[in-house]
Amino acid sequence: MINFKELPKIIQGGMGIAVSDWRLAKAVSKLGQMGVVSGTAIDSVVARRLQLGDAGGNIRRALSHFPWPDMARRFLDAFYVAGGKSPDKPFKLVSRATARMKRSVTEAMIVANFVEVFLAKEGHDGMVGINYLEKVQLPTLPSLFGAILAGVDVVLMGAGIPLSIPGILDRLSAWQSTVLKLHVENNPEHVLFSHAFDPEAFREGTVFSLKRPRFLAIVSSDIIAKTMIRKATGTVDGFVVENHTAGGHNAPPRRTPKPNGDVATAYGPKDTPNIDRIAALEKPFWLAGGYASPEKLKAALDIGANGVQIGTVFAYCNESGIMPDIRKAVIDKLLVEGVDILTDFQASPTGYPFKLIDLKGDPTSVDEAKDRRRICDLGYLQQFVFDGNADIRYRCPGEPVNAFIDKGGAEVDTIGKMCLCNGLMATVGLGQVRGNGRELPIITAGEDFSAVMKIAGCLGREYSAKDVIDYMLSRLVPARPFIARKPGTHIDFNPSEAFACHAPLLRAQA
């Protein structure tokens, strides 16, 4: 079992969908820090990579190590296209998850999570974690089991209060059946709905020993951290303490935002985590949300944290899953004129605030993505609603409005909602083909782009995960002064001021 005193100072954030893929996690882990893969929608991600031909044979190599060859073969037969599908042909969909899940759907989740973790861990003994969202419930049990089969070291989970996960990890790693209670809306009588999973029902051979991974809860306050320790079903091994400046989903503010969604008035002192109280819990913890600098790392260590979790600066490095043209567009705009970060209180079907980058049509814009014709064919962020009898109805505020209303939803809840599932798939080059077009990418990032500006600006080039870690550990040496891409503009580099490049400031807005 891992000694937490020996854990790395830097956790690479688990950014979905597939932004934190196995390549990025592996690169970080091989450098002595904690690489983290995203488990969100990983069954669709791996299935679509297979349909693109599995360049390099990485997935097929991982499948050859899966403990049950017949299950691996079924998954491969269902999705692999030798040489890759035709560019104008849509991806074959993975069947949507339900509370009474088909065996093939469960197997796809087990296998895909195994593949991603196996590839991240292959060929080194560094530490690899996997990140899940508590809000995305139905894939949780088979996904965790697949990651455990591959020997994942740490499980991280946020976007909710994952009280049941520590105990579930105990049971799955002991080959015991387990149950996850589902959050079901419009359920005044509190009828119990759950998803059950029994590892023995999927085992195709003898039992072998499994390692129970450590569990880190991603929390936004000391109150949630205390709740996790007191009420979780098993051991909480530590915390990632994330504030509202982080990318992706944020914890909702305690104060209801004004109609204009002004972040300055939505978040206040009560939304700032009390680090002294978290330190008093005597659990390892890492700080996240604007901590991507050597100075912030030192400050975190000085107040008792084990280190920091950083995401945005890794999201725009070479090993990131984000498409190269999107990474380039963001960095180019950042270094020349700055980028706009929008904290959108309506965009996510989860109801949580969500960070968006608006590139104004290069290669996409928030308005374009919101004006997309509504299609809901992935369903990872679907809601569970009590049908009034004894069953669950599945709906999503991002689906066609009439369909949402027919399922008992209110039209007002659909306003401003985006299809994050399809949009984030497009960001990593796995967007669905729609007629003569494709799904538009949705781009997210944290509010703090300073590390991206400093590393890319001072090196005068694209940068790697190693450059990020060297910067954080104060080992990075600028190659040459950076020449801005705007004609006639020169950004001077002063060697006496490490990383003091004069790049435009990031603009954060509501």
Helices and strands as residue ranges (DSSP letters): G 4-6, E 10-12, H 22-30, E 35-38, H 42-51, G 55-57, H 58-63, H 69-79, H 103-121, E 128-133, H 140-149, E 154-158, H 165-172, E 178-181, E 184-185, E 194-197, G 199-201, E 214-219, H 222-231, E 238-242, H 263-266, G 269-271, H 275-279, E 285-288, H 294-302, E 307-310, H 312-315, H 324-336, E 340-344, E 354-358, H 366-370, E 383-386, E 392-395, H 401-406, G 411-414, H 420-427, E 433-434, E 437-438, H 450-459, H 465-472, E 507-509
